[in-house]
Amino acid sequence: MDNEITKRCIDGQTATKKEWKEIDAILAARGWMSLSRECSRIRVAEREGKIIAFFVAQMIPYCGPVYVSPKERGTGLAGEL
């Protein structure tokens, strides 16, 4: 089993339905508002194809939220994003 963490950027406009649904589900589970696909760029960290952390940059004067799964907290992953 490969436990390597990969990091990449997802643009809201070019994200797959699966990617967007996974991010939206994490946001909804925490009571956070949905993102604008037109204004969002998301830096994600993945392990085995599953998003374990992300940082959202929106083309509005606000950055966030930052999410790191409880299992990954304290590892410095949020700072790396």
Backbone torsions as a table, in degrees:
resi	resn	phi	psi	omega
1	MET	NA	132.2	-178.8
2	ASP	-94.4	116.6	-179.8
3	ASN	-99.1	15.7	-178.1
4	GLU	-65.8	138.5	176.3
5	ILE	-96.2	128.1	175.5
6	THR	-110.2	148.7	-179.6
7	LYS	-127.6	140.6	178.4
8	ARG	-159.0	170.3	177.9
9	CYS	-106.4	143.2	175.4
10	ILE	-122.8	127.3	172.2
11	ASP	-87.8	138.3	179.6
12	GLY	-55.4	-39.1	-176.7
13	GLN	-73.7	-25.0	-177.3
14	THR	-110.4	0.4	178.6
15	ALA	-64.3	146.3	175.8
16	THR	-72.7	162.0	176.9
17	LYS	-59.5	-39.4	179.5
18	LYS	-62.9	-47.0	179.7
19	GLU	-60.6	-47.5	-177.2
20	TRP	-65.1	-39.6	179.4
21	LYS	-63.5	-41.0	-180.0
22	GLU	-64.6	-44.4	178.3
23	ILE	-65.7	-44.5	-179.5
24	ASP	-62.3	-36.9	178.7
25	ALA	-64.9	-40.3	177.6
26	ILE	-63.7	-44.9	179.1
27	LEU	-60.8	-48.8	-177.3
28	ALA	-62.7	-38.5	-179.0
29	ALA	-63.6	-22.8	-179.6
30	ARG	-103.1	3.7	179.9
31	GLY	75.4	19.0	179.7
32	TRP	-89.2	151.1	-179.1
33	MET	-70.5	153.4	176.2
34	SER	-67.5	156.1	-179.6
35	LEU	-93.2	156.3	172.6
36	SER	-84.0	121.4	179.0
37	ARG	-63.2	-32.4	-177.0
38	GLU	-73.4	-22.4	-172.6
39	CYS	-118.0	9.6	-172.2
40	SER	-116.3	139.4	168.7
41	ARG	-127.4	130.6	-171.6
42	ILE	-123.7	125.1	174.5
43	ARG	-93.2	118.5	-177.6
44	VAL	-115.5	150.9	170.2
45	ALA	-115.3	133.5	-177.1
46	GLU	-129.6	148.6	171.8
47	ARG	-133.1	124.9	179.8
48	GLU	53.5	39.6	176.3
49	GLY	78.9	3.7	-179.3
50	LYS	-111.3	134.4	178.1
51	ILE	-70.4	123.1	-179.9
52	ILE	-111.7	-11.4	178.6
53	ALA	-164.3	153.4	173.0
54	PHE	-156.6	158.5	175.4
55	PHE	-132.8	129.7	-176.8
56	VAL	-105.2	129.5	170.4
57	ALA	-113.2	121.5	179.6
58	GLN	-110.5	144.3	-179.2
59	MET	-79.0	48.9	172.9
60	ILE	-138.4	162.3	-175.3
61	PRO	-72.6	60.9	179.0
62	TYR	-161.5	134.4	173.7
63	CYS	-118.7	136.5	178.6
64	GLY	136.1	175.1	-0.9
65	PRO	-80.0	169.1	171.7
66	VAL	-108.3	129.9	178.3
67	TYR	-125.5	135.5	171.1
68	VAL	-136.6	127.7	-178.8
69	SER	-58.7	147.6	-176.8
70	PRO	-51.9	-37.2	-179.1
71	LYS	-64.1	-28.2	-175.7
72	GLU	-97.8	-5.7	-178.0
73	ARG	-66.9	145.8	-179.5
74	GLY	86.2	2.2	-177.9
75	THR	-95.9	-5.8	-177.9
76	GLY	87.4	4.1	-176.4
77	LEU	-62.9	-40.1	-179.8
78	ALA	-59.8	-41.9	178.3
79	GLY	-66.5	-32.2	178.4
80	GLU	-70.2	-30.8	-178.9
81	LEU	-69.3	NA	NA
